[in-house]
Amino acid sequence: MNPTRHVASVLFLTAVAAVGCSNKSQTSVVKAESRDAALPKPVATRGESLPVKPSVEDSVASNTATKILGPVTFADGEAAYQARNYSGATTIFEHYTGQRPANPWGHYMLGLSAWKGGDLAKSEEAFEKALSIDPHHVKSLVNLSRVLIEQKRYDDALDKLTRAADVDPESTEVHRLIGRTCVAQGKTDEAIDAYRRAIEVNELDVWSMNNLGLLLIEKQRADEAVPLLTRAVEVRSGVPVFHNNLGMALEHTGDFAGAAAAYKGALAADPGYDKAKRNLARVEALQGNNRGGGKTPGN
């Protein structure tokens, strides 16, 4: 085997593994409104396993300029991406795809870098180019759908995700994103089915458990949400939002002692978690009222 090609292959596999494992958790805040005004209304948090937008720190890092003085390698672009220099990574992968236009992974990494750098148009174009070379490139389908979701182009995103599910029906990420897209479209029942499918594929998919639990609470099915959120906490005890949302589910079922314990668990994981502080203060007040002979909300 050509040594240069062997090295490039190793770097390519490293890049794929790194990108596949670099999904960070980021949450967006939603309030799960109950149709029963008598039920408590704790503050819920819904999260996804990959950030929709780069953090402030990422944005600062992405502004680092990169000058191209000669041929570039996949490893050069990967190094810039891993350093969160997304602008630099974008520039490098633009040059790399010029050198290797038939390699879909180069276009994929260009799309990923441009997306994380905030250039949605360039990102979409790069992912589409990767798909024109390899229509079954699942990672490009998945991350292109994220770009489309960010632009609120939900029908287009769902089309890409449906294609991805056809290619890889055992992808937890695909089913979870289908659930997320259906939520954005107001298709709650379809979203519930998608999250359930994600959990069937991977029984440790805590983010699908979390998101499904919140949807069930919104559907006034908190009793079904409790075991899901309990399991999420068991699998990933260090994620404060899982504790908070378990507390919310327990509070909706009237288990204020259990809810208080869950909110305390959230604060143990993150002492500065204001939503959990507010939820704990409210549920402790409800417990105090009940001890004083007050009625349990909902009774």
Secondary structure as UniProt FT lines:
FT   HELIX           3..21
FT   STRAND          26..30
FT   TURN            37..38
FT   STRAND          44..48
FT   HELIX           56..62
FT   HELIX           74..82
FT   TURN            83..84
FT   HELIX           86..99
FT   TURN            101..102
FT   HELIX           104..116
FT   TURN            117..118
FT   HELIX           120..133
FT   TURN            135..136
FT   HELIX           138..150
FT   TURN            151..152
FT   HELIX           154..167
FT   TURN            169..170
FT   HELIX           172..184
FT   TURN            185..186
FT   HELIX           188..201
FT   TURN            203..204
FT   HELIX           206..218
FT   TURN            219..220
FT   HELIX           222..235
FT   TURN            237..238
FT   HELIX           240..252
FT   TURN            253..254
FT   HELIX           256..269
FT   TURN            271..272
FT   HELIX           274..291
FT   TURN            292..293
FT   TURN            297..298
//
